[in-house]
Amino acid sequence: MINVGLTSVADHPSIAANGKRSTFADYAQYFPVIELDTTFYGLKTVDQIRRWQAQVPASFQFIVKASKLMTKHEATQDLVAEFSRFNDMVAPLVAAHQLQAVLCQFPPYFGVTAENVRYLQNLNQWLPDLPIAVEFRHASWYLPAYRDATISLLQAAGDIHVVVDEAQTVGGSVPLVPIATNPDLTILRLHGRNQAWGQSGAKTTERTNYRYSQAELQQFATTVHHLKSKNVTVIFNNNGGHDAAANAQAFIDILGLDFPGLAPRQLDLF
């Protein structure tokens, strides 16, 4: 099964009923899964999670981003407590079978070291029984000397490999490595190919300002079909110029996908 979704809820005017800020109700008319990135900046309450659940169909799936403390973007003296709070936060999603994955996106300075390998191994102790998806942003994990070991590390833990597409810049990118490490799910995360991706100080809206061409989307369709997992979720993060929703809908059309219960309006694709 292939699912397609976007990052964030509100930043998709082309699917918003008011043409401005999209809501969960708007979003769930088009896509069966969402990546919640707001939790990266701070964990939410259980009540907030339940309010989001109330706005979407029972089959709707959530990819919830680990907080910046959990992925070593910022230091904390109370790391175990942060993971405990995260586990409590996602409990309603787990109970409703709506948590597709916990996205652990590590920073560009999280490279191959013995300490970082141990940290990855500890994730499964801190997030017991949760589906963990790992995204690397340091190219060392995919260097010829380490690539096989990286894949084996994820496989041994049962973790989900996040395959990424991003601009290839000197010293600031990881390659697209279309390898599944979990038999149930692989995530393909599409950041766009704006060359500002690897520029220090570039704003997120600039780095992700990219509209994939029809030919590029066709290439991703081929990639998806070669990933050896029962399920593949494709997340479009190329929304610096509000292109993600239209690109995602075009990709759905290329693959001929149909998500029961959704009744999307026609988007201006290209």
C-alpha positions as CSV (number, residue, x, y, z in Angstrom):
1,M,0.0,0.0,0.0
2,I,1.2,3.5,-0.8
3,N,0.1,6.5,1.2
4,V,0.8,10.2,0.4
5,G,0.8,13.2,2.7
6,L,2.4,16.5,3.6
7,T,4.2,18.2,6.5
8,S,2.2,20.5,8.8
9,V,-1.5,21.3,8.7
10,A,-2.1,25.0,8.2
11,D,0.3,26.0,5.5
12,H,-1.6,24.7,2.4
13,P,-3.8,27.4,1.0
14,S,-4.7,25.5,-2.1
15,I,-6.7,22.9,-0.1
16,A,-8.0,25.4,2.5
17,A,-11.8,26.1,2.4
18,N,-11.1,29.8,3.0
19,G,-8.1,29.9,0.6
20,K,-5.7,30.8,3.4
21,R,-5.0,28.5,6.3
22,S,-5.8,24.9,5.9
23,T,-7.4,22.9,8.8
24,F,-7.4,19.3,9.7
25,A,-10.8,19.0,8.2
26,D,-9.5,20.5,4.9
27,Y,-6.5,18.3,4.9
28,A,-8.3,15.0,5.5
29,Q,-10.4,15.5,2.4
30,Y,-7.2,15.0,0.3
31,F,-4.6,12.9,2.2
32,P,-4.7,9.9,4.5
33,V,-1.6,10.7,6.5
34,I,0.2,13.7,7.9
35,E,3.6,14.5,9.4
36,L,3.1,16.6,12.5
37,D,6.3,18.7,12.8
38,T,4.9,21.0,15.5
39,T,6.0,18.5,18.1
40,F,9.6,19.0,17.1
41,Y,9.5,22.5,18.8
42,G,7.6,21.3,21.9
43,L,5.5,18.4,23.0
44,K,1.7,18.8,23.1
45,T,-0.9,17.8,25.6
46,V,-2.9,14.6,25.4
47,D,-6.0,16.8,25.0
48,Q,-4.5,18.5,22.0
49,I,-3.8,15.2,20.4
50,R,-7.4,14.1,21.0
51,R,-8.7,17.3,19.5
52,W,-6.7,16.5,16.3
53,Q,-8.0,13.0,16.2
54,A,-11.6,14.3,16.5
55,Q,-11.2,16.2,13.2
56,V,-10.1,13.3,11.0
57,P,-11.4,9.9,9.9
58,A,-10.7,6.9,12.1
59,S,-8.4,5.4,9.5
60,F,-6.3,8.6,9.3
61,Q,-2.6,8.2,10.2
62,F,-0.1,10.4,12.0
63,I,3.7,10.6,11.7
64,V,4.7,12.5,14.8
65,K,8.1,14.2,14.8
66,A,10.3,13.6,17.8
67,S,11.2,16.8,19.7
68,K,14.4,18.6,19.2
69,L,15.6,17.4,22.6
70,M,15.0,13.8,21.6
71,T,17.1,14.1,18.4
72,K,20.0,16.0,20.0
73,H,19.3,19.4,18.3
74,E,19.4,20.8,21.8
75,A,20.9,19.5,25.0
76,T,18.8,18.6,28.0
77,Q,19.6,17.3,31.5
78,D,16.3,15.4,31.6
79,L,16.4,13.3,28.4
80,V,14.6,10.2,29.8
81,A,11.8,12.4,31.1
82,E,11.4,14.0,27.6
83,F,11.0,10.5,26.1
84,S,8.5,9.6,28.8
85,R,6.4,12.7,28.1
86,F,6.5,11.9,24.4
87,N,5.2,8.3,25.1
88,D,2.4,9.7,27.2
89,M,1.5,12.3,24.4
90,V,1.1,9.7,21.6
91,A,-0.8,7.2,23.8
92,P,-4.2,8.2,22.3
93,L,-2.8,7.6,18.8
94,V,-1.4,4.2,19.7
95,A,-4.7,3.2,21.3
96,A,-6.6,4.2,18.1
97,H,-4.0,2.6,15.8
98,Q,-3.3,6.0,14.2
99,L,0.4,6.4,15.0
100,Q,2.2,5.4,11.8
101,A,5.6,6.3,12.9
102,V,7.7,8.5,15.2
103,L,10.0,10.5,13.0
104,C,13.5,10.9,14.5
105,Q,15.2,13.4,12.2
106,F,18.7,14.0,13.3
107,P,20.7,17.2,12.8
108,P,23.4,17.7,10.1
109,Y,26.1,17.4,12.8
110,F,24.9,14.0,13.9
111,G,27.5,11.9,12.1
112,V,28.9,8.4,12.5
113,T,30.5,8.0,15.9
114,A,30.4,5.3,18.5
115,E,28.4,7.6,20.8
116,N,25.7,8.3,18.1
117,V,25.4,4.6,17.2
118,R,24.7,3.8,20.9
119,Y,22.2,6.6,20.9
120,L,20.3,5.1,18.0
121,Q,20.4,1.7,19.8
122,N,18.9,3.3,22.9
123,L,15.9,4.7,21.0
124,N,14.1,1.4,21.1
125,Q,14.4,1.4,24.9
126,W,13.2,5.0,25.3
127,L,10.3,4.5,22.8
128,P,9.3,0.9,23.5
129,D,6.9,-0.8,21.1
130,L,6.6,2.3,18.9
131,P,7.5,2.4,15.2
132,I,10.7,4.5,15.0
133,A,11.6,6.1,11.7
134,V,15.2,7.5,11.4
135,E,16.3,10.3,9.0
136,F,19.9,11.2,8.7
137,R,21.2,14.6,7.6
138,H,24.9,13.8,7.8
139,A,26.4,12.1,4.7
140,S,28.8,10.0,6.7
141,W,26.1,7.4,7.4
142,Y,25.9,6.6,3.7
143,L,29.7,6.7,2.8
144,P,30.9,3.4,1.2
145,A,32.7,2.5,4.4
146,Y,29.6,2.8,6.6
147,R,26.5,2.4,4.4
148,D,26.0,-1.3,4.9
149,A,26.6,-1.0,8.6
150,T,24.0,1.8,8.8
151,I,21.4,-0.3,7.0
152,S,22.2,-3.2,9.2
153,L,21.9,-1.1,12.3
154,L,18.4,0.0,11.4
155,Q,17.4,-3.5,10.3
156,A,18.6,-5.0,13.6
157,A,16.5,-2.6,15.6
158,G,13.5,-2.9,13.3
159,D,13.6,0.8,12.6
160,I,12.1,2.5,9.5
161,H,14.6,4.0,7.1
162,V,13.6,7.4,5.9
163,V,14.7,7.7,2.3
164,V,15.2,11.4,1.4
165,D,15.3,13.5,-1.7
166,E,17.1,16.8,-1.4
167,A,19.4,19.1,-3.3
168,Q,22.8,17.7,-3.6
169,T,25.2,20.3,-2.2
170,V,28.8,20.2,-1.2
171,G,29.0,19.0,2.4
172,G,25.3,19.6,3.1
173,S,23.3,16.7,1.7
174,V,22.7,13.0,2.0
175,P,22.0,11.0,-1.1
176,L,18.8,9.2,-2.0
177,V,19.3,5.6,-0.8
178,P,16.1,3.7,-1.7
179,I,16.6,0.8,0.7
180,A,13.9,-0.6,3.1
181,T,15.0,-1.7,6.6
182,N,11.6,-2.5,8.0
183,P,9.3,-5.0,6.3
184,D,6.1,-3.1,7.1
185,L,7.0,0.5,6.3
186,T,9.4,2.8,4.5
187,I,9.0,6.5,4.4
188,L,10.1,8.6,1.4
189,R,10.5,12.2,2.4
190,L,10.8,14.8,-0.4
191,H,12.4,18.1,0.6
192,G,12.8,19.6,-2.9
193,R,16.0,20.4,-4.8
194,N,16.5,24.1,-4.1
195,Q,20.3,24.7,-3.9
196,A,19.7,26.8,-0.8
197,W,19.3,23.5,1.0
198,G,22.9,23.4,2.0
199,Q,23.5,27.1,2.6
200,S,24.2,28.1,6.2
201,G,21.6,30.6,7.4
202,A,19.0,29.9,4.7
203,K,15.5,30.0,5.9
204,T,13.3,26.9,5.8
205,T,10.9,28.6,3.3
206,E,13.9,29.2,1.0
207,R,15.4,25.8,1.4
208,T,12.1,23.9,0.6
209,N,11.0,26.3,-2.1
210,Y,10.8,23.8,-5.0
211,R,8.2,22.4,-7.4
212,Y,8.9,18.9,-8.6
213,S,8.4,18.4,-12.4
214,Q,6.2,15.7,-13.8
215,A,9.3,13.8,-14.9
216,E,10.8,13.9,-11.4
217,L,7.5,12.7,-9.9
218,Q,7.6,9.8,-12.4
219,Q,11.0,8.9,-11.1
220,F,9.7,8.8,-7.5
221,A,6.9,6.5,-8.7
222,T,9.5,4.1,-9.9
223,T,11.4,4.4,-6.7
224,V,8.4,3.6,-4.6
225,H,7.6,0.5,-6.5
226,H,11.1,-0.9,-5.8
227,L,11.0,-0.3,-2.0
228,K,10.6,-3.7,-0.4
229,S,8.1,-2.9,2.4
230,K,4.4,-3.8,2.6
231,N,3.6,-0.1,3.0
232,V,5.4,3.1,1.7
233,T,4.4,6.6,2.8
234,V,5.5,9.5,0.7
235,I,5.7,12.9,2.5
236,F,6.1,16.1,0.5
237,N,8.1,18.7,2.4
238,N,8.8,21.0,-0.5
239,N,6.4,23.7,0.7
240,G,8.5,26.9,0.8
241,G,6.4,28.2,-2.1
242,H,3.2,26.2,-1.3
243,D,4.0,23.5,-3.9
244,A,3.7,20.4,-1.7
245,A,-0.1,19.9,-2.0
246,A,-0.3,20.2,-5.8
247,N,2.8,18.0,-6.2
248,A,1.4,15.4,-3.9
249,Q,-1.9,15.3,-5.8
250,A,-0.1,15.0,-9.1
251,F,1.9,12.1,-7.6
252,I,-1.4,10.4,-6.5
253,D,-2.7,10.8,-10.0
254,I,0.5,9.3,-11.5
255,L,0.2,6.2,-9.3
256,G,-3.6,6.0,-9.7
257,L,-4.1,5.9,-6.0
258,D,-7.5,6.1,-4.4
259,F,-8.0,6.8,-0.7
260,P,-11.5,5.7,0.4
261,G,-13.5,8.4,2.2
262,L,-11.6,11.2,0.6
263,A,-13.3,13.5,-1.9
264,P,-10.7,16.0,-3.1
265,R,-11.5,19.1,-5.0
266,Q,-9.5,19.6,-8.2
267,L,-6.2,21.4,-7.7
268,D,-4.2,23.5,-10.1
269,L,-1.4,21.0,-10.6
270,F,0.9,22.4,-13.4
